[in-house]
Amino acid sequence: MTRSSPLRRGARALAGRNRVLREQVATQFAPEIDREPAATRGELLDALDATLAFEQVDQLRRIAGHSPARVRALTRRTLHALLTH
C-alpha cells in the first residue's frame, strides 16, 4: 500500500458524491437548463454545478473568510446571473 492510498480513496469517494450532487443540480434546474439552446445546456449545467459545489462554499467561507449570509448572497447573485442572462 502506498502513502497516497487514503488520498486516492478519498478522491474517489468525493468524485462519487460530486456525481450525485451534479445529478441533483440537473434535476433541480431542469426547466431552466431545458430552455437553454441545446448547444449550451452542458455549459449551463457545468456553471450551476460549480456554483453550488461544496468546494465553492468552502472557498468562500474558509479562504475568503465570508460569513454564511454573505456566501448565500454571493450564490444567489451568481445563480441569478446564470439564469437570467
C-alpha positions as CSV (number, residue, x, y, z in Angstrom):
1,M,0.0,0.0,0.0
2,T,1.3,3.4,-0.9
3,R,1.1,6.6,1.1
4,S,-1.3,8.1,-1.4
5,S,-3.9,5.3,-1.0
6,P,-6.0,7.1,1.6
7,L,-5.9,10.3,-0.6
8,R,-6.9,8.3,-3.6
9,R,-9.8,6.6,-1.7
10,G,-11.0,10.0,-0.5
11,A,-10.8,11.4,-4.0
12,R,-12.8,8.5,-5.4
13,A,-15.5,8.9,-2.7
14,L,-15.7,12.7,-3.3
15,A,-16.0,12.1,-7.0
16,G,-18.9,9.8,-6.4
17,R,-20.6,12.3,-4.2
18,N,-20.0,15.0,-6.7
19,R,-21.7,13.0,-9.4
20,V,-24.8,12.6,-7.2
21,L,-24.8,16.3,-6.4
22,R,-24.5,17.1,-10.1
23,E,-27.5,14.9,-10.9
24,Q,-29.4,16.8,-8.2
25,V,-28.5,20.1,-9.7
26,A,-29.5,18.9,-13.2
27,T,-32.9,17.8,-11.8
28,Q,-33.5,20.9,-9.7
29,F,-32.7,23.2,-12.6
30,A,-34.1,21.1,-15.4
31,P,-36.6,23.6,-16.6
32,E,-34.0,26.4,-16.8
33,I,-31.5,24.1,-18.5
34,D,-34.1,22.9,-21.0
35,R,-34.9,26.5,-22.0
36,E,-31.2,26.9,-23.0
37,P,-30.2,26.2,-26.6
38,A,-29.1,22.6,-26.9
39,A,-25.5,23.6,-27.7
40,T,-25.0,25.4,-24.4
41,R,-27.0,23.2,-22.0
42,G,-24.0,21.4,-20.8
43,E,-22.2,24.7,-20.2
44,L,-25.0,26.0,-18.1
45,L,-25.1,22.7,-16.1
46,D,-21.4,23.0,-15.5
47,A,-21.7,26.6,-14.3
48,L,-24.6,25.7,-12.0
49,D,-22.8,22.7,-10.6
50,A,-19.6,24.7,-9.9
51,T,-21.6,27.5,-8.3
52,L,-23.4,25.1,-5.9
53,A,-20.4,22.8,-5.2
54,F,-19.2,22.3,-1.6
55,E,-15.7,23.3,-2.7
56,Q,-17.1,26.7,-3.8
57,V,-18.8,27.3,-0.5
58,D,-15.7,26.1,1.3
59,Q,-13.5,28.6,-0.7
60,L,-15.8,31.5,0.1
61,R,-16.1,30.6,3.8
62,R,-12.6,29.4,4.8
63,I,-10.3,31.0,2.2
64,A,-12.1,34.3,1.5
65,G,-13.5,34.5,5.1
66,H,-17.1,35.3,4.2
67,S,-20.0,34.8,6.6
68,P,-22.7,32.3,5.8
69,A,-25.1,35.2,4.9
70,R,-22.5,36.6,2.5
71,V,-22.0,33.2,0.9
72,R,-25.7,32.9,0.4
73,A,-25.9,36.3,-1.2
74,L,-23.0,35.6,-3.5
75,T,-24.5,32.3,-4.5
76,R,-27.9,33.9,-5.2
77,R,-26.2,36.6,-7.3
78,T,-24.3,34.1,-9.3
79,L,-27.4,31.9,-9.9
80,H,-29.4,34.9,-10.9
81,A,-26.7,36.0,-13.4
82,L,-26.5,32.4,-14.9
83,L,-30.3,32.0,-15.2
84,T,-31.3,35.5,-16.4
85,H,-28.5,36.3,-18.9
